[in-house]
Amino acid sequence: MLKRYLFIVFMFCLTNLSQAQKLTRVEILGARVLEYDQRGSGKVKKLIGDVKFKQGNTLLYCDSAFLFEDSNFVIAYNNVRINDNDSVFLYADYLEYSGDKKIARLEKNVRMNDNSMNLTCSELNFDMNNNIAFYTAGGKIINKENVLTSKIGYYYTNFKEFYYRKDVVLVNPNYTMTCDTLKYSTATHITDFFGPTNIVSKGDKIYCENGWYSTDKEIAQFNKNAIVNNKSSKLKADSIYYERKTEFGKAFRNIELTDTVNKIIIYGDYGELIGKEKRSFVTLKAMAKKIMVNDSMYLFADTIFSYQKFKTQKQIVKAYFNAKIFKNDIQAVCDSLVYNYDDSTINLYHNPILWSGQNQITSDTIIMFINNSKIDSFYLKNNAFIASREAMKEFNQVKGKNMKGFFENNKIKFMQVFGNGQSIYFAKEEDTTYIGVNVVDCSEMEFYFKDNKIDKGKFITQPDAVFYTLDEIKPDELRLKGFKWQINRRPNIRTVKQRVKSKK
């Protein structure tokens, strides 16, 4: 009984399969003139005027046609129209249609449209079994506001998906895109692009080698050698994610953000942009490079921030923690710093140290002033201290409440001390032989430098000065209170080379 039941089920399945695979004939629904034409060994029906065919849910219209009954094949001419299941409509001047394979080839003035797009091309193939339309000799698609042209195109009507290849150009009122390969889904409204891709809009130029864009959500991802250019900046990264509506973006790995106006380049491996608030940050191997006259200044920190103050619209860069500055003639370390574009100042906070030549400069806050792309002066606020090492392994020292120094040719030229001034500096005879040491207490002092070393001093307000020979002064009297030599913290060229190498 069970065997008989299985046999019935098996035969039923075979019957259904044979019915599913059964070929249907192309039917003639009407024509003004019907003639028979003998071609080869088979008969051909020639139809003229208001010709109409049907096969399943597909309707075919034309001015005239040949129906090859033996091969179930149609050749149609002029005003050719195909209505496939009331969802896809095709138009052409010439058609070859295989009823067995359900494949149509249309030529001359070909048009195709459905609810999502209109296509025009010179040649089109339409596989009705798999619902795939494709062209290989160039086509143009209009979809709402978009106009797309390509050499090759595929349209999967079941999934509402388009694939375009070779010389792809997408024109939108807001941008123009060129790429090698593009995929678009009308169901998800997501465009995927592959190969070298350029997107040009009024304010931006974008390049990448693959990515995607959600047209309804206005969210984009640009991958592989991504570059975004605008009038004032250039952003490069391995990949860039951007939400146009919220103006929020993220960049990943090998980030290089160039401010072309202020000549600053920021590097890192992760960054974010909050466009509406005009602020951004870069972290993970963060580094900034400021282009200066005949040199560059490098900044390193755990994180580098950039933002605009809402009321003043001033651009500001902040760096923390473990901030370091390297320039061939100036180096600095601190816990955090602030660079104000507007007044061209760099403020160093929390145990800052500045080095210039043999001079180590410290205070609670150090402010460096930039003029004409050069550091031309500095200001030390509270607990100011400058020390420089002499050949005899002793130290010239100057301390005070506040100080101001001036550079000339990238070397300290002149320095002023304001309040609670104290100094210890060694005197030499003919710049070679040490003859003693000057110990001075004076509220206000001035020092002149030669080759980045103290050359002479001027004591303005009630100085108390004593000159000691080297054998008269005790070693513990050769240090001012607060002296601390920290040469081990000084950044060097190796720091720059290692970080720059890691960016490549």
RONUGU-753247 format. One line per 5 residues: their letters; for each residue x, y, z of C-alpha. Coordinates in Angstrom, 2 decimals. Example, Ala and Ser with C-alpha at 12.3 -4.5 7.8 and 13.67 -1.06 7.14 Angstrom:
residues 2
AS	12.30 -4.50 7.80; 13.67 -1.06 7.14
end
This chain:
residues 504
MLKRY	0.00 0.00 0.00; 2.86 2.35 0.92; 4.68 1.59 -2.34; 1.56 2.38 -4.34; 1.14 5.65 -2.45
LFIVF	4.75 6.67 -3.14; 4.34 5.74 -6.82; 1.23 7.99 -7.11; 3.04 10.88 -5.44; 6.03 10.39 -7.76
MFCLT	3.86 10.35 -10.89; 1.97 13.42 -9.66; 5.26 15.32 -9.29; 6.38 14.24 -12.76; 3.08 15.43 -14.21
NLSQA	3.39 18.84 -12.55; 7.00 19.13 -13.68; 6.12 18.35 -17.27; 3.30 20.90 -17.14; 5.68 23.53 -15.69
QKLTR	8.14 22.87 -18.49; 5.48 22.71 -21.19; 6.11 25.22 -23.94; 3.38 27.64 -24.91; 2.77 28.86 -28.44
VEILG	2.74 32.45 -29.57; -0.90 33.21 -30.34; -2.19 35.62 -32.97; -4.83 37.90 -31.46; -5.36 40.03 -34.52
ARVLE	-4.09 41.72 -37.68; -5.63 43.51 -40.63; -3.96 41.26 -43.20; -2.81 37.67 -42.75; -0.80 35.94 -45.51
YDQRG	1.15 32.69 -45.79; 4.69 32.74 -46.99; 6.78 29.68 -47.81; 10.32 30.05 -46.42; 12.58 27.02 -46.55
SGKVK	10.76 23.89 -45.45; 8.36 25.61 -43.06; 5.37 27.88 -43.40; 5.51 31.45 -42.24; 2.57 33.70 -41.43
KLIGD	2.92 37.27 -42.57; 0.82 39.77 -40.62; 0.25 43.42 -41.58; -1.50 46.25 -39.71; -2.41 46.45 -36.00
VKFKQ	-0.69 43.16 -35.33; -1.21 41.70 -31.86; 0.31 38.53 -30.32; 0.00 36.88 -26.93; 2.03 34.36 -24.99
GNTLL	1.02 33.74 -21.40; 0.87 37.16 -19.69; 2.95 38.82 -22.40; 1.34 40.93 -25.12; 3.18 41.99 -28.28
YCDSA	2.09 44.75 -30.73; 3.60 45.95 -34.01; 2.79 47.26 -37.50; 3.88 44.07 -39.28; 5.44 40.72 -38.42
FLFED	6.48 37.26 -39.47; 5.41 34.29 -37.32; 7.52 31.17 -37.82; 5.11 28.58 -36.44; 7.51 25.62 -36.54
SNFVI	10.10 27.36 -34.42; 7.62 29.49 -32.42; 9.59 32.60 -33.46; 8.47 36.15 -34.30; 10.14 38.96 -36.23
AYNNV	8.31 42.27 -35.76; 8.71 45.67 -37.46; 7.80 49.26 -36.60; 5.97 50.51 -33.51; 6.91 47.36 -31.64
RINDN	5.48 47.22 -28.12; 5.77 44.55 -25.44; 3.62 44.49 -22.32; 5.02 41.93 -19.90; 2.54 41.20 -17.14
DSVFL	1.53 44.87 -16.93; 4.81 45.64 -15.11; 7.43 46.08 -17.83; 6.86 47.88 -21.13; 9.27 47.78 -24.09
YADYL	9.27 49.72 -27.37; 11.42 49.45 -30.52; 11.42 49.55 -34.33; 12.58 45.97 -34.69; 12.13 42.77 -32.65
EYSGD	13.23 39.15 -32.75; 11.36 37.01 -30.25; 11.81 33.32 -29.39; 8.60 31.94 -27.92; 10.37 28.75 -26.80
KKIAR	13.15 30.54 -24.94; 11.01 33.59 -24.12; 13.88 35.87 -25.11; 13.33 39.12 -26.97; 15.96 41.07 -28.87
LEKNV	14.96 44.65 -29.66; 16.80 47.05 -31.95; 16.54 50.68 -33.09; 15.01 53.37 -30.86; 14.63 50.93 -27.99
RMNDN	12.79 52.10 -24.89; 11.92 50.31 -21.69; 10.02 51.57 -18.68; 8.38 50.41 -15.50; 7.28 52.28 -12.42
SMNLT	10.88 53.08 -11.41; 12.76 54.14 -14.55; 12.89 54.80 -18.29; 15.61 53.24 -20.45; 16.65 54.16 -23.99
CSELN	19.27 52.32 -26.04; 20.01 51.05 -29.55; 19.83 47.33 -28.69; 18.25 45.41 -25.80; 17.87 41.76 -24.84
FDMNN	15.05 40.73 -22.49; 14.99 37.26 -20.90; 11.36 36.86 -19.77; 11.99 33.53 -18.05; 14.45 35.11 -15.63
NIAFY	13.13 38.67 -15.98; 16.49 40.11 -16.98; 16.99 42.92 -19.47; 20.46 43.92 -20.68; 22.23 46.01 -23.26
TAGGK	25.86 45.95 -24.43; 26.06 48.84 -26.89; 25.32 51.75 -24.58; 22.19 52.93 -22.82; 20.60 55.85 -20.97
IINKE	18.39 55.53 -17.88; 16.24 58.27 -16.39; 15.04 57.69 -12.83; 13.32 60.59 -11.06; 16.09 63.22 -10.88
NVLTS	18.89 60.92 -12.04; 20.22 60.39 -15.55; 22.61 57.47 -16.01; 24.57 56.37 -19.07; 26.78 53.30 -19.46
KIGYY	28.23 50.97 -22.08; 26.71 47.82 -20.54; 23.63 47.52 -18.34; 21.59 44.78 -16.66; 18.16 45.16 -15.08
YTNFK	16.77 42.38 -12.85; 13.09 43.22 -12.90; 12.09 40.75 -10.15; 14.48 42.34 -7.66; 14.35 45.87 -9.06
EFYYR	18.15 45.87 -9.28; 20.35 47.54 -11.90; 23.95 46.74 -12.81; 25.93 49.10 -15.03; 29.44 48.62 -16.41
KDVVL	32.02 50.57 -18.42; 31.98 54.34 -18.75; 29.23 54.74 -16.15; 28.10 58.35 -15.67; 25.35 59.31 -13.20
VNPNY	24.11 62.90 -13.35; 22.07 64.26 -10.43; 21.11 67.91 -9.80; 23.46 67.84 -6.79; 26.39 65.85 -8.18
TMTCD	27.90 63.91 -11.11; 29.34 60.42 -10.59; 31.65 58.51 -12.94; 32.76 54.95 -12.24; 33.54 51.58 -13.79
TLKYS	30.71 49.54 -12.24; 27.53 50.59 -10.45; 24.69 48.66 -8.83; 21.39 50.26 -7.79; 18.42 48.76 -5.97
TATHI	15.08 50.54 -6.22; 13.88 48.41 -3.28; 16.56 49.54 -0.83; 17.49 52.81 -2.60; 21.16 51.90 -2.18
TDFFG	23.77 52.49 -4.86; 26.97 50.42 -4.81; 29.95 51.50 -6.92; 33.14 49.63 -7.79; 36.44 50.54 -9.40
PTNIV	37.85 54.09 -9.65; 34.93 56.40 -8.83; 34.70 60.21 -9.00; 31.82 62.20 -7.50; 31.79 65.93 -8.25
SKGDK	29.36 68.43 -6.72; 29.30 72.20 -6.43; 31.38 72.20 -3.24; 33.14 68.82 -3.18; 35.13 66.34 -5.22
IYCEN	35.17 62.73 -4.00; 37.32 59.83 -5.18; 37.27 56.20 -4.03; 37.60 52.71 -5.49; 34.44 51.21 -4.01
GWYST	31.59 52.25 -1.75; 27.84 52.73 -1.42; 25.26 55.49 -1.09; 21.72 55.38 0.33; 19.72 57.88 -1.74
DKEIA	16.75 58.14 0.65; 18.77 58.25 3.90; 21.58 60.27 2.26; 24.26 58.13 3.90; 27.47 57.21 2.08
QFNKN	30.50 54.98 2.58; 33.64 55.54 0.50; 36.28 52.81 0.63; 39.79 52.16 -0.65; 41.91 55.27 -1.20
AIVNN	39.00 57.57 -0.35; 39.60 61.30 -0.95; 37.20 64.19 -0.29; 38.22 67.61 -1.63; 36.59 71.01 -1.09
KSSKL	37.71 74.63 -1.34; 39.41 74.73 2.07; 40.32 71.13 2.92; 41.24 67.69 1.63; 40.47 64.45 3.49
KADSI	42.15 61.13 2.65; 41.53 57.79 4.43; 41.19 54.08 3.80; 37.43 54.55 4.24; 35.04 57.42 4.98
YYERK	31.45 57.21 6.29; 29.18 60.27 5.99; 25.58 61.18 6.87; 24.56 64.18 4.79; 21.43 65.09 6.77
TEFGK	23.20 65.23 10.12; 26.60 66.23 8.65; 28.19 63.49 10.72; 31.16 61.60 9.36; 33.78 59.04 10.36
AFRNI	37.14 58.20 8.81; 39.17 55.04 9.32; 42.89 54.28 9.02; 45.61 56.34 7.32; 43.67 59.59 7.77
ELTDT	45.20 62.70 6.25; 43.16 65.90 6.68; 44.69 68.95 4.98; 43.57 72.49 5.83; 44.72 74.27 2.67
VNKII	43.91 77.74 4.07; 45.90 77.44 7.31; 48.45 74.99 5.85; 47.89 72.31 8.48; 47.75 68.53 7.88
IYGDY	46.26 66.24 10.56; 46.93 62.49 10.57; 45.50 59.56 12.52; 43.78 56.18 12.26; 40.29 57.17 13.46
GELIG	38.39 60.43 13.22; 34.92 61.94 13.49; 33.28 65.04 12.04; 30.24 66.78 13.54; 29.57 69.20 10.69
KEKRS	26.66 71.14 12.16; 28.75 71.92 15.21; 31.84 72.51 13.06; 34.03 70.27 15.16; 36.07 67.16 14.54
FVTLK	38.73 65.01 16.14; 41.41 62.52 15.11; 42.90 59.88 17.41; 45.03 56.71 17.27; 48.55 57.80 16.25
AMAKK	47.31 61.39 15.93; 49.75 63.85 14.39; 49.50 67.36 12.91; 51.92 69.08 10.55; 52.03 72.87 10.21
IMVND	53.76 74.15 7.06; 56.05 77.05 8.00; 58.76 79.09 6.28; 61.51 76.69 5.11; 60.40 74.16 7.72
SMYLF	57.49 72.24 9.22; 56.25 71.98 12.78; 54.92 68.59 13.97; 52.42 68.05 16.76; 51.77 64.66 18.39
ADTIF	49.08 63.78 20.93; 46.67 61.03 21.93; 43.83 63.03 20.33; 43.70 66.19 18.22; 40.46 68.23 18.15
SYQKF	39.43 70.98 15.73; 36.37 73.19 16.14; 34.89 76.67 15.66; 33.61 78.90 18.42; 29.96 79.70 17.63
KTQKQ	29.99 83.39 18.58; 33.37 84.38 17.15; 33.66 81.68 14.42; 37.32 81.36 15.41; 38.98 78.11 14.40
IVKAY	40.75 76.29 17.24; 42.85 73.13 17.46; 43.26 71.31 20.79; 45.63 68.42 21.47; 45.76 66.14 24.51
FNAKI	47.02 64.07 26.22; 50.85 63.72 26.02; 51.21 66.51 23.50; 54.60 67.00 21.82; 55.88 69.59 19.34
FKNDI	58.88 69.11 17.08; 60.49 71.69 14.82; 64.14 71.62 13.80; 64.91 74.60 16.03; 62.12 74.32 18.67
QAVCD	60.65 71.40 20.60; 58.04 71.22 23.34; 56.07 68.83 25.54; 52.97 69.35 27.68; 49.84 67.52 28.71
SLVYN	47.58 69.60 26.45; 47.75 72.56 24.10; 45.46 74.93 22.20; 46.23 76.46 18.80; 44.12 79.54 17.94
YDDST	44.09 80.17 14.19; 42.70 83.68 14.57; 45.48 85.20 16.66; 48.09 82.59 15.66; 48.98 81.51 19.19
INLYH	49.86 78.11 20.64; 49.07 77.74 24.35; 50.80 74.92 26.25; 49.25 73.75 29.56; 50.05 71.40 32.45
NPILW	53.80 71.11 33.04; 54.87 72.50 29.65; 58.51 72.54 28.57; 59.91 74.42 25.57; 63.41 73.87 24.15
SGQNQ	65.36 76.18 21.85; 68.97 75.27 21.25; 70.49 74.54 24.69; 67.69 76.42 26.48; 65.05 74.62 28.51
ITSDT	62.04 76.86 29.18; 59.26 76.09 31.69; 56.31 77.81 33.36; 52.72 77.07 34.36; 51.59 78.18 30.88
IIMFI	53.65 78.81 27.75; 52.23 80.87 24.87; 53.98 80.86 21.49; 53.18 83.56 18.92; 53.30 82.79 15.18
NNSKI	53.84 85.58 12.65; 54.23 85.09 8.90; 54.38 81.30 9.42; 57.26 81.65 11.92; 57.40 81.46 15.72
DSFYL	58.62 84.96 16.54; 58.08 85.18 20.34; 56.85 83.40 23.47; 55.31 84.35 26.81; 55.80 82.44 30.09
KNNAF	52.95 82.86 32.57; 53.62 82.10 36.25; 56.68 80.32 37.62; 58.74 81.14 34.54; 62.14 79.45 34.37
IASRE	64.84 79.18 31.68; 67.97 77.10 32.00; 70.83 76.27 29.63; 73.73 73.90 30.12; 77.28 75.16 29.99
AMKEF	80.28 73.19 28.79; 81.43 72.73 32.38; 78.18 70.82 33.10; 76.72 73.70 35.08; 73.61 75.68 34.17
NQVKG	72.76 79.29 33.44; 69.37 79.95 35.04; 66.79 82.73 35.03; 63.49 82.65 36.88; 60.67 85.09 37.52
KNMKG	56.94 85.42 37.77; 56.47 86.01 34.03; 58.80 86.27 31.03; 58.66 87.23 27.39; 61.16 86.12 24.76
FFENN	61.78 87.06 21.13; 63.26 85.02 18.29; 65.47 86.15 15.45; 66.46 83.71 12.72; 64.88 80.91 14.77
KIKFM	67.08 81.61 17.81; 66.30 83.41 21.08; 67.50 87.02 20.69; 66.05 88.89 23.66; 64.15 88.08 26.87
QVFGN	62.38 90.14 29.54; 61.64 89.09 33.13; 58.65 90.59 34.97; 58.47 90.20 38.75; 60.54 88.25 41.31
GQSIY	63.49 87.95 38.97; 66.49 85.79 39.87; 69.40 84.65 37.76; 72.58 82.62 37.86; 74.80 82.83 34.81
FAKEE	78.45 82.11 34.23; 80.93 84.68 33.02; 83.66 83.82 30.52; 86.77 85.59 29.39; 87.02 85.88 25.61
DTTYI	84.15 83.38 25.35; 86.42 80.49 26.28; 87.56 80.57 29.92; 85.12 80.60 32.81; 86.07 83.22 35.39
GVNVV	83.08 83.21 37.74; 79.34 83.32 38.18; 76.84 86.17 38.52; 74.07 85.74 41.08; 71.39 88.41 40.74
DCSEM	68.08 89.16 42.43; 66.10 91.82 40.56; 62.39 92.34 40.07; 62.72 93.18 36.37; 65.56 92.05 34.09
EFYFK	66.47 91.86 30.44; 68.82 89.43 28.74; 70.42 89.52 25.33; 71.37 86.28 23.62; 74.08 85.36 21.16
DNKID	73.89 82.05 19.31; 70.98 81.07 21.55; 73.01 81.64 24.76; 72.88 84.47 27.31; 75.45 87.09 26.27
KGKFI	74.69 89.94 28.66; 72.04 91.08 31.11; 70.40 94.32 32.09; 68.97 94.71 35.61; 66.27 97.36 35.83
TQPDA	64.64 97.53 39.27; 66.85 97.62 42.41; 69.22 94.78 41.53; 71.07 92.81 44.18; 73.99 91.35 42.27
VFYTL	77.04 89.42 43.45; 79.90 88.06 41.36; 81.62 84.96 42.69; 84.71 83.25 41.49; 84.23 79.56 40.88
DEIKP	86.01 78.59 44.08; 84.01 81.03 46.23; 80.49 79.71 45.60; 79.17 76.48 47.06; 77.75 73.83 44.66
DELRL	74.32 73.93 46.33; 74.18 77.69 45.65; 74.39 77.08 41.88; 70.75 76.00 41.62; 67.72 78.28 41.79
KGFKW	64.67 76.91 43.59; 62.51 74.93 41.19; 65.38 73.95 38.88; 64.87 70.59 37.18; 66.78 69.48 34.07
QINRR	64.47 67.31 31.90; 66.44 66.69 28.75; 65.17 63.08 28.65; 61.67 64.41 27.75; 62.86 66.42 24.76
PNIRT	61.38 65.21 21.42; 63.93 64.44 18.72; 63.95 63.71 15.02; 63.52 59.98 15.68; 60.09 60.72 17.18
VKQRV	59.04 62.36 13.92; 60.54 59.71 11.66; 58.85 56.87 13.56; 55.44 58.55 13.48; 55.72 59.65 9.84
KSKK	56.88 56.15 8.87; 53.82 54.67 10.61; 51.58 56.89 8.42; 52.98 55.48 5.18
end
